Every structure is written in C-alpha cells, then in structure tokens.
Amino acid sequence: MRKRISLLFLVLIAIFSSFDRLSAQSKQKPNVIIVITDDQGKGDLACEGNKFVKTPNIDKFYSDAVRFTNYHVSTTCAPTRGAIMTGRHSNRVNVFHTINGRSILFEDEVTLPQIFAQNGYTNAMFGKWHLGDNYPFRPEDRGFHEVIRHGGGGAGQGPDYWGNDYFDDTYWHNSKMEKYDGYCSDVFFNGALDFIETNKDKPFFCYISTNAPHSPYNLPKNYFDLYQGKKYKDINERTLRFYGMITNIDDNFKKLEDKLDDLGIADNTIVIFTTDNGTAAGRSVYNAGLKGGKGSQYEGGHRVPLYIRWPDGKLTGGKDIDELVAHYDLLPTFVDLLGLDFNPVKKLDGKSLTPLLEAKNDTWENRILYMDTQREQNLIKYRKYTVMDKDWRLVDGKELYNINTDLGQENNIISAHPEVAERLGVGYESWWQSFVDEKVNERYAYIKVGSPKENPSRISAHDMIVGKYSGSWHQNGAITGTRAGGKWKIEFVEDGDYKISLRRFPRESNLAINATFPAQEKAIEYDKTSPAGVKSDFKEAFLYVANISKTLEIKADQDEVTFTGKIPAGKYDMEAQLIDELGRVHPAYYVYVEKIN
C-alpha cells in the first residue's frame, strides 16, 4: 500500500512539474518598443523642468518609468542610431557622420533587430533610419520585417522622395515608394499601431524613430497655435514650431499607450523613450542646466533622456538611476534582460544595464566613456571630444570639470587636478588606438548594385564621398546646382550589362536637367554655398567607373544621360559629373544603376 501511495505521489509530482514547464514555455517573451525622437534634448520636456513645452503624456510615462539621469548618446543623429543598433561605438561601424558615405552602417555589423529576429521576434521600424538607403544597408536588409521610412536623415535630403515636406509625403514601404496621407509623425505612429495590433499575440520589436522635431520645422497649424499668447511672446518662432512638433509626438505617444492598454499587452511590453542627441532649437529657452546642444562635445550635446517601463519586469515606480551609461549599452541589456541567444563576433563597447535595472549590483564600475563629434570624411584624432567617468569630464584635453558640482561646465579646474586629466587622457589614447587597430579609416561601405534585391539602384549625392563639405547632399543642392567633386563606393555584384543614368533631379520629379521652376529661388536663398546666378546650364555628363570613362552631351530638355557597358563584378570608385558651359564640375545629384537582362 505504501509503495502504491509513493508511486502515485511521484506521478503527481511529475505531472505538476510538466505543467510548470509548459506554463513557463508558454509565457511569451516581452514585446519591445523604442520611441526615439530627433534633435530633442534633455531640456525639451516638461518632466525635465521645461515650463514652456507641453508634454503631459510623456510626463506621465516619466512618473512611472525607470529613468537613467546620466545617459549619453552621440552628438548627432546617425551616429547614435549606429551605436544603438550594434552595441558598438559609432566610430567603429562607419557611422561618424550624417552624410559623405560615413552614415552607412558596415554590412558585417550585427544589428539589434537581427538578434531579435533570430530569437523569434517580428520586427518593424517607422520613420528615420539614416544608416543607409541602398542595398544591403536598408532596414529591411538588417532584420526588420515591416518598414515605413523616409530617406536620408530627414525630409528634403538627397535620398528622400522628391518634395517631401512632412505632409502627405511618399515613403519607402518595404522597399517600394508609397504615398501616405497626413503629418509625418502621425503616419509613423499609425503604422506602428497597426503593426502592434497585427502582432499582439507574438513577441515583437517596434522601433518608432521620428524625424520630428528635426528641421524643417513644419507642423500642423493647431500645434503651432498651442504656443501663441503672452507666455510665449519672447520665444522665437523656430523654437515654438519645434515645441509644437514635440507636442504632436506627445499626443501620438498617448495613442501608443492607449493601444497597448486596449490590447491587454501593456504589462508585458518594454517601452523606452529616448532621443538621439542634444537639442537643436530649444537651448535658448531651457537646457536642463547643460552646456551645449546638438553637435557639442559638452554635456548638452550628448546627455539625453532615457526612460524605461516594463510592469511585468517590475521596471516601474518613477525610480532614478544616476550611474554613467550610454546608447551602446542598450543592445547588451536586451540580450541579458530577455535571455536572447547572441554570441557577438566583434567586441561590444556596451555592457548590460540589467544589474542596475534589477538593483542587484551595489558597486557599479566607474567606467570611462568617450563621445566625439567627427562629421568629416575620415576619423580625426582629438576632434571635439569628451572623456567621462562618474565624477569628471575632460573636454578636448584642455578642460576638466567635476560634473557632480558643475553640471553646466562653467569652471575649468584642470590646473588643480592634473592627475585626473592625465588618467582620462591615457584612456582616450588607448580608446583611439583601438580604431587604428581596426583600420576604420581604411574601410568603406560599398553600395551593391546589380542585385535582384534592388535593381535599379537609386543613389544620391548624399552618400558621395567629398573632400570638402558642400550642400550637394541635400535636394536644395540639386536645385541650386551646388558644386562639388567626389566619388561613390560601388560594388557590382555580378558581371553583366549595365545601364547607368546621371540626373540632376530624381526620376519621380519629372524635371529635366536644366529645368527652372519657382522653388529654385527659395532654395538658392537657403543654400548660401551656391548663391543665385552661380550656375550656368549643364552641357556635358561624365561617368567614370570600372571600364567606363566617357563624356556625353546633354541635349535640350533631356532629363537624364545614360551610359551603357559590360562591367565585371567588383568594387569600384564611381565618379559621375554634370559639367556646365564654363567647364565647372557639379555632381550628378542622382545616379540610377540598373543591371540589364
């Protein structure tokens, strides 16, 4: 009898253990949503002390989130995105500029959405990518299953659809151009809400990366009207428009929160709100006590908000975490926090923040972190940099600040603490040597043409490598005829017959090379590098790539000049030029490369 009871007991234990395992297996991994805005600084939120901007919904989220108060990103937009996507410093991954072919994320880097996809997640992105607009660098090539995005770094830039202005624009939907009705931020959030509803029953990663409040400061009238009246009379219109764009994002953030509640998935969804660099337009009104804004190596250029909420993970309650952390910590944090399968081939710069989130580590390492502003064709040592640890900021090797007592970086005390400056300086030297060892300046991201993944390839002067800065990267460069010389890094993936067409304006514009139109006058005023009257008519087109080196005449009313030839597979430098009647060289602002047959 005892034996039968013992046997029954063991059977019951086995059954209940089996139920427990099945229950654990059936519990879905948390969904992940990252909302990252463009050019919004730490001081551009009411919850951070701004008494003018209206952000009630993000403020409410802030009150219940875990907040990293000492979180740092790159000083401009594409570099921050490159670091978030790879867990590596942007200087390592070819994303240390926003143009010039140096905002294209190296093909051999493993991205966050690829890791999520390998672990059973369905991924989507909406808005700004800014890590490459051609194969194999587009978001749909890097782990995202659903994509709605504009081109380049913002509306009106070279890779963007011609004439986009934030209203009723055309975006790339999974590699195809598609017209959307409505204001840009509304379109991107609405796309995200549809994706979330469709994928509510399985784990998803949703990356909402708004181009707002980046310039141009176009916004719906009702949001501009919110910032009229006596309270705002001393604030310039540019900043008021900037604030109105932020309030529009705030309203969309509420729609996102409401959707998660309605679907019953809010508790098991990690929601992150952050921004990509310091403020672009709000600094004169309120800057959270920080020095500098977008592009600055001072604190205001790279210390930004990072709020995280996950109720099922007990990440709630309005807790502040003051430790020094950075954007490249997000990827290893997700891997650790969610138990994702990932074995990095390349060394990560980031480290998991899980011990801080779970309050399991009382002794967080006093890290030394580095941020700089490059924005040049190649990395340049000692260019606009800061070295940071928990107490100190060494700026450009000449200024030292105790950040705990001097947040505004007003009192340079390097002469009183030379040993600190030396210690941080030694760290910088070692850090920089790692880029030399990786031969970053010797590598380029090659746009691949002739692939069935993208044929024809639409390439713009935005990604042309130029020795000297010019406005050719923007649509206004094409309008004004900005002069520049440079080359593209192109890889023909197969031997074959190719057709290469040089244009001043993209095909969707339906404009001839020497077209004139009213928008030119406004753009010429905008682009001071090419004042009115500089450009004569274009007379010749020149192409040099692989075995083609040829000049063709530009005929009257011609919209593109086409070269054809047999090109063997390989990597090449491509030069494509439009030459005016005075012999002055301009880039072909748009080049279409198509493999025939």
C-alpha positions in Angstrom: 0.0 0.0 0.0 2.8 2.4 0.9 4.5 1.7 -2.3 1.4 2.5 -4.3 1.0 5.8 -2.5 4.6 6.7 -3.0 4.3 5.8 -6.7 1.2 7.9 -7.0 2.9 10.8 -5.3 5.8 10.6 -7.7 3.5 10.5 -10.7 1.6 13.6 -9.4 4.9 15.5 -8.9 5.9 14.6 -12.4 2.6 15.8 -13.8 2.7 19.1 -11.9 6.3 19.6 -12.9 5.3 19.1 -16.5 2.5 21.7 -16.2 5.1 24.1 -14.7 7.4 23.6 -17.6 4.6 24.0 -20.2 3.5 27.2 -18.4 7.0 28.6 -18.4 7.4 27.7 -22.1 4.0 29.3 -23.0 4.8 32.6 -21.3 5.7 35.0 -24.1 8.9 37.0 -24.1 8.1 40.7 -23.6 7.5 42.9 -26.6 9.9 45.8 -27.0 9.1 49.3 -28.2 11.7 52.0 -28.6 10.5 55.6 -29.3 13.4 57.8 -30.3 12.9 61.4 -31.4 15.2 63.5 -33.5 17.1 66.6 -32.2 15.1 66.8 -28.9 17.4 67.5 -25.9 17.1 66.6 -22.3 15.6 70.1 -21.6 12.8 69.8 -24.2 10.4 68.0 -21.9 8.2 69.4 -19.1 9.1 66.5 -16.8 12.7 67.6 -17.1 11.8 71.1 -15.9 10.8 72.9 -19.0 8.0 75.3 -18.2 7.0 76.1 -21.8 6.9 72.8 -23.7 3.7 70.8 -23.4 4.4 67.1 -22.9 1.7 65.7 -20.5 1.7 62.2 -21.8 5.4 61.6 -21.8 5.5 63.3 -18.3 3.0 60.7 -17.1 5.2 57.9 -18.5 8.2 59.5 -16.8 6.5 59.4 -13.5 6.1 55.6 -13.7 9.3 54.7 -15.5 12.8 53.9 -14.5 14.9 56.9 -15.5 18.6 57.0 -16.4 19.6 60.5 -15.5 23.2 60.2 -16.7 22.6 58.6 -20.1 24.8 59.6 -23.1 24.5 59.3 -26.8 26.4 60.6 -29.8 26.2 64.3 -30.6 24.4 63.8 -33.9 21.7 61.6 -35.2 23.1 58.8 -37.4 26.0 58.0 -35.0 23.6 57.5 -32.2 21.5 55.1 -34.3 24.6 53.2 -35.3 25.6 52.6 -31.7 22.1 51.6 -30.6 21.8 49.1 -33.4 25.2 47.4 -32.8 26.2 47.9 -29.2 29.4 49.4 -30.5 30.7 52.9 -30.7 29.6 54.6 -33.8 33.3 55.4 -34.9 33.8 51.6 -35.3 30.9 51.0 -37.5 31.3 53.7 -40.2 28.7 56.0 -38.7 30.6 59.0 -37.6 29.0 61.5 -40.0 25.5 62.1 -41.3 26.5 62.2 -45.0 29.6 61.5 -47.2 29.1 57.7 -47.2 30.0 57.8 -43.5 26.5 57.3 -42.2 26.2 53.9 -43.8 26.4 51.1 -41.2 29.0 48.5 -42.2 27.4 45.3 -43.7 29.3 43.0 -41.4 27.9 44.5 -38.2 25.2 42.5 -36.4 22.2 44.6 -35.6 19.7 44.6 -32.8 16.7 43.6 -35.0 18.7 40.7 -36.4 19.3 39.5 -32.9 15.6 39.8 -32.1 14.6 38.1 -35.4 17.0 35.2 -34.5 15.1 34.8 -31.2 11.6 34.6 -32.7 10.7 38.3 -32.7 8.8 40.1 -35.5 10.4 43.5 -36.1 9.2 46.8 -37.6 10.6 50.3 -37.9 8.8 53.5 -38.7 10.4 56.9 -39.5 14.1 57.7 -39.6 16.7 55.0 -40.4 19.7 57.1 -41.5 22.1 54.1 -41.7 22.0 53.5 -45.5 19.3 53.9 -48.2 20.6 51.3 -50.6 21.0 47.5 -50.5 22.4 45.9 -48.4 22.1 48.7 -45.8 18.4 49.4 -45.7 16.4 48.4 -42.5 14.7 45.6 -44.4 18.2 44.2 -45.1 19.1 44.5 -41.4 16.5 42.5 -39.6 13.2 44.4 -39.9 10.2 42.7 -41.4 8.0 45.7 -41.8 9.3 49.2 -42.7 7.9 52.6 -43.4 10.6 55.2 -43.6 11.8 58.4 -45.3 15.2 58.7 -47.0 18.4 60.0 -45.6 18.4 61.9 -42.3 15.3 63.9 -42.9 12.6 65.3 -45.2 14.2 67.1 -48.2 17.6 65.4 -48.0 19.0 63.8 -51.1 17.9 60.2 -50.6 14.4 61.3 -49.6 11.5 61.3 -52.0 11.5 64.5 -54.1 9.5 67.3 -52.5 8.6 65.6 -49.2 7.7 68.3 -46.7 6.2 66.4 -43.7 2.6 66.5 -45.1 1.1 63.8 -47.3 4.6 62.5 -48.2 5.8 59.5 -50.1 7.8 57.0 -48.0 9.5 53.7 -48.6 7.3 50.8 -47.6 9.3 47.6 -47.6 11.5 48.9 -50.5 8.6 50.3 -52.5 7.6 54.0 -52.7 4.1 54.6 -51.3 2.1 57.8 -50.8 0.7 58.4 -47.3 -1.9 61.0 -46.2 -1.2 63.0 -43.1 1.5 64.5 -41.0 4.8 62.6 -40.8 4.8 61.7 -37.1 1.1 60.7 -37.3 1.9 58.4 -40.2 4.7 56.7 -38.5 2.9 56.2 -35.2 -0.2 55.0 -37.0 1.9 52.5 -38.9 3.3 51.3 -35.6 -0.1 50.9 -34.0 -1.3 48.8 -37.0 1.8 46.6 -36.7 1.3 46.2 -32.9 -2.3 45.1 -33.3 -1.4 42.6 -36.1 1.4 41.1 -34.0 -0.1 41.3 -30.5 -0.1 37.6 -30.0 3.6 37.0 -30.6 6.7 38.8 -29.4 7.6 41.9 -31.4 10.2 44.7 -31.6 8.8 48.0 -32.7 11.3 50.9 -33.4 9.5 54.2 -33.8 12.1 56.7 -34.9 10.5 60.1 -35.6 12.2 62.6 -37.9 10.4 65.3 -35.8 11.3 67.7 -34.2 14.2 67.9 -36.7 14.2 70.7 -39.2 12.4 71.9 -41.4 10.1 72.9 -38.6 6.9 72.2 -40.5 3.9 71.2 -38.3 0.1 71.2 -38.3 -1.3 74.7 -37.6 -3.2 73.6 -34.4 0.1 72.5 -32.8 1.7 75.9 -33.6 -1.4 77.6 -32.2 -0.8 75.9 -28.9 2.3 78.1 -28.5 0.7 81.5 -29.0 0.0 84.2 -26.4 1.7 86.3 -23.8 3.6 83.3 -22.2 5.5 82.7 -25.5 6.0 86.2 -26.8 9.7 86.2 -26.1 10.4 82.9 -27.7 11.4 82.8 -31.4 9.1 81.2 -33.9 11.6 78.5 -34.7 11.6 77.2 -31.1 7.8 77.5 -30.9 7.5 75.3 -34.0 10.0 72.9 -32.5 7.9 72.7 -29.4 4.7 72.2 -31.4 6.3 69.2 -33.1 7.2 67.8 -29.8 3.6 68.1 -28.5 2.4 66.3 -31.6 4.8 63.4 -30.7 3.4 63.6 -27.1 -0.1 63.1 -28.4 1.0 60.2 -30.5 2.7 58.7 -27.5 -0.6 58.6 -25.7 -2.2 56.8 -28.6 0.6 54.2 -28.4 0.0 53.8 -24.6 -3.8 53.5 -25.2 -3.3 50.9 -27.9 -1.2 48.7 -25.5 -3.8 49.0 -22.8 -6.7 48.2 -25.2 -4.9 45.1 -26.4 -4.1 44.0 -22.9 -0.3 43.8 -23.6 1.0 46.9 -21.7 2.3 44.9 -18.7 4.4 42.6 -20.9 5.8 45.3 -23.1 9.0 47.1 -22.5 8.6 50.7 -23.6 11.5 53.0 -24.0 11.5 56.8 -24.6 14.7 58.5 -25.6 16.3 61.0 -28.0 19.2 60.9 -30.4 21.3 64.0 -29.4 21.2 67.3 -27.7 18.6 70.0 -28.6 18.7 71.7 -31.9 16.3 74.5 -31.3 15.4 74.6 -27.6 18.7 75.6 -26.0 17.9 79.3 -25.7 14.8 78.7 -23.7 15.7 75.8 -21.4 18.5 73.3 -21.5 18.2 71.4 -18.2 21.3 73.2 -16.8 23.5 71.7 -19.5 26.1 73.4 -21.7 25.9 73.0 -25.4 23.4 71.5 -27.8 23.4 69.2 -30.9 26.9 68.6 -32.2 28.6 69.8 -29.0 31.1 67.8 -27.0 29.8 69.4 -23.9 27.1 67.7 -21.8 24.2 69.3 -23.6 25.3 67.7 -26.8 25.0 64.1 -25.6 23.2 63.7 -22.2 19.6 62.9 -23.1 16.5 61.3 -21.6 16.2 57.5 -21.2 13.0 56.3 -19.7 12.1 52.6 -19.4 8.9 50.9 -18.2 8.1 47.2 -18.0 5.5 46.3 -15.4 5.9 42.5 -15.6 9.7 43.1 -15.1 9.0 45.4 -12.2 10.5 48.3 -14.0 8.1 50.9 -12.8 7.6 53.4 -10.0 9.5 56.5 -11.1 13.0 55.4 -9.9 16.1 57.4 -10.9 19.4 55.6 -11.8 22.3 58.0 -11.7 25.1 55.8 -13.0 27.0 56.8 -16.2 25.6 54.8 -19.1 25.5 55.1 -22.9 23.5 54.2 -26.0 25.6 51.2 -26.9 24.6 49.6 -23.6 21.0 49.0 -24.9 21.8 46.0 -27.1 23.7 44.0 -24.4 21.0 45.0 -22.0 18.2 43.5 -24.1 20.3 40.3 -24.7 20.9 39.9 -20.9 17.5 41.0 -19.6 15.5 38.9 -22.1 17.8 35.9 -22.3 18.4 36.3 -26.0 20.7 33.9 -27.8 23.6 36.0 -29.1 27.3 35.4 -29.3 29.0 38.6 -30.6 31.8 38.1 -33.1 33.0 41.6 -32.6 33.7 43.1 -29.2 30.9 45.3 -27.8 31.6 48.7 -26.2 28.4 48.4 -24.2 27.6 46.4 -21.1 24.3 45.2 -19.7 22.4 47.6 -17.5 20.4 44.7 -16.0 22.2 44.8 -12.7 21.1 48.5 -12.4 17.6 47.8 -13.5 17.2 44.9 -11.1 19.1 46.8 -8.3 21.3 43.7 -7.8 24.7 45.5 -8.0 25.7 48.0 -5.3 29.1 48.5 -6.9 28.7 49.7 -10.5 32.1 50.0 -12.2 33.5 53.5 -12.6 33.6 53.4 -16.4 35.4 55.7 -18.7 33.2 56.6 -21.7 34.1 58.6 -24.8 32.0 60.7 -27.2 33.1 62.9 -30.0 31.8 64.9 -33.0 33.6 63.9 -36.2 31.5 64.9 -39.2 34.5 64.5 -41.6 35.4 62.2 -44.4 37.7 60.2 -42.0 38.1 60.0 -38.3 40.3 62.7 -36.9 42.1 62.2 -33.5 41.4 64.9 -30.9 38.5 66.3 -32.8 35.7 67.7 -30.5 35.8 65.0 -27.8 34.9 64.4 -24.2 36.1 61.7 -21.8 33.7 60.9 -19.0 33.7 59.0 -15.7 31.3 59.2 -12.8 32.8 62.4 -11.5 34.7 64.1 -14.3 34.6 65.4 -17.8 37.7 66.0 -19.8 36.9 68.1 -22.8 39.3 68.4 -25.8 42.2 67.5 -23.5 42.2 71.1 -22.2 39.2 71.5 -19.9 38.3 69.5 -16.8 35.0 69.7 -15.0 33.7 68.0 -11.8 30.3 67.1 -13.2 28.8 66.5 -9.8 29.3 70.0 -8.7 29.4 71.8 -12.0 26.8 70.4 -14.3 26.9 73.4 -16.5 30.6 73.0 -17.1 31.5 76.6 -16.2 34.6 76.2 -14.0 37.6 74.6 -15.7 39.7 73.1 -12.9 42.3 71.2 -15.0 45.2 73.1 -13.4 44.0 71.9 -9.9 43.7 68.2 -10.9 46.3 67.4 -13.5 46.4 63.7 -12.3 42.7 63.3 -13.3 43.3 64.9 -16.7 46.2 62.6 -17.2 44.3 59.5 -16.2 41.4 60.3 -18.6 43.8 61.3 -21.3 45.6 58.0 -21.1 42.2 56.3 -21.5 41.5 58.4 -24.6 44.8 57.4 -26.2 44.0 53.7 -25.7 40.5 54.1 -27.0 41.7 55.9 -30.1 44.3 53.3 -30.8 41.5 50.7 -31.0 40.2 52.5 -34.1 43.7 52.5 -35.6 44.0 48.8 -34.9 40.6 48.1 -36.6 41.7 50.2 -39.6 38.4 52.1 -39.6 39.7 54.9 -41.9 40.7 52.3 -44.5 37.3 50.7 -44.8 34.2 51.9 -46.7 30.7 50.8 -47.0 30.1 49.7 -50.6 26.6 50.2 -52.1 25.8 47.0 -54.0 24.3 47.3 -57.5 23.0 44.7 -59.9 21.3 42.7 -57.2 17.8 41.4 -57.5 17.3 42.9 -54.0 17.5 46.4 -55.6 17.5 46.9 -59.3 17.7 49.7 -60.4 19.6 51.3 -57.5 18.7 55.0 -56.9 21.9 56.6 -55.5 22.2 60.3 -54.4 25.0 62.7 -53.7 24.1 62.4 -50.0 26.4 59.3 -50.0 29.1 60.7 -52.3 32.5 60.9 -50.5 33.7 64.5 -50.8 36.9 66.1 -49.5 35.3 69.4 -48.7 31.8 70.0 -47.3 29.2 71.2 -49.7 25.4 71.3 -49.9 25.2 68.7 -52.6 23.9 66.1 -50.1 20.5 67.9 -49.9 17.8 68.3 -52.5 18.5 72.0 -52.4 22.0 71.2 -53.7 20.4 69.8 -56.9 18.0 72.8 -57.1 20.8 75.4 -56.8 23.4 73.5 -58.7 25.8 73.3 -55.8 29.3 72.4 -57.0 31.2 69.5 -55.5 33.6 66.8 -56.5 33.7 63.3 -55.1 33.1 59.6 -55.6 30.8 56.8 -54.6 32.0 53.4 -53.3 30.1 50.9 -55.5 30.2 47.1 -55.8 28.8 45.4 -58.9 27.6 42.1 -57.5 27.6 40.3 -60.9 29.3 40.5 -64.3 26.8 41.9 -66.8 25.4 44.6 -69.0 24.6 47.8 -67.0 22.7 51.0 -67.7 23.9 53.9 -65.6 21.8 57.1 -65.8 23.0 60.5 -64.5 20.4 63.0 -63.4 20.2 66.4 -61.7 16.8 65.6 -60.3 15.4 62.2 -59.3 13.0 60.4 -61.7 9.9 61.0 -59.6 10.4 64.8 -60.0 9.8 64.6 -63.8 12.2 67.5 -64.1 14.7 68.0 -66.9 18.4 68.5 -66.1 18.2 72.2 -66.9 14.7 72.8 -65.7 13.8 76.0 -64.0 11.0 76.3 -61.5 9.8 78.6 -58.7 11.2 76.5 -55.9 14.7 77.3 -57.1 14.7 80.9 -55.8 13.8 79.9 -52.3 16.3 77.1 -52.3 19.1 79.3 -53.6 18.5 81.6 -50.7 18.6 78.6 -48.3 21.8 77.3 -49.7 24.4 80.0 -49.2 27.1 77.9 -50.8 25.5 78.5 -54.2 24.1 82.0 -54.3 21.8 83.0 -57.2 23.5 83.3 -60.6 26.4 80.9 -59.9 25.2 78.1 -62.2 25.1 78.1 -66.0 23.3 75.5 -67.9 24.7 72.0 -67.8 26.3 70.9 -71.2 28.0 67.6 -70.6 27.8 64.5 -68.4 30.9 62.4 -67.4 31.0 59.0 -66.0 34.0 57.0 -64.7 33.5 53.6 -63.2 35.2 50.2 -63.9 35.9 50.2 -67.6 33.7 53.2 -68.5 35.3 56.6 -68.8 33.2 58.7 -71.1 31.6 62.1 -71.7 28.3 62.6 -73.4 26.5 65.8 -74.5 23.4 67.0 -72.5 20.7 67.8 -75.1 17.9 70.3 -74.6 15.1 69.2 -72.3 17.0 65.9 -71.5 16.1 64.6 -68.1 18.9 62.0 -67.8 22.1 60.9 -69.6 22.5 57.2 -69.9 25.8 55.2 -70.3 25.8 51.5 -71.0 28.5 48.9 -70.9 29.6 45.5 -69.8 31.0 45.7 -66.3 32.7 42.9 -64.4 31.8 42.2 -60.8 33.9 44.0 -58.3 34.3 47.1 -56.1 34.9 50.4 -57.8 35.1 54.1 -57.2 32.5 55.8 -59.3 32.6 59.5 -60.4 29.5 60.9 -62.0 29.6 64.6 -63.0 27.5 67.3 -64.7 29.6 69.9 -66.3 28.3 73.4 -67.1 29.1 75.6 -70.1 32.0 77.2 -68.2 33.6 73.8 -67.6 32.7 73.8 -63.9 32.1 70.4 -62.3 29.0 69.5 -60.4 28.0 66.1 -59.1 25.3 64.1 -60.8 23.0 64.5 -57.8 21.2 61.3 -58.6 22.5 58.2 -60.3 20.5 55.2 -61.3 22.4 51.9 -61.9 20.5 49.0 -63.5 21.6 45.6 -64.5 20.0 44.7 -67.8 18.7 41.2 -68.7 
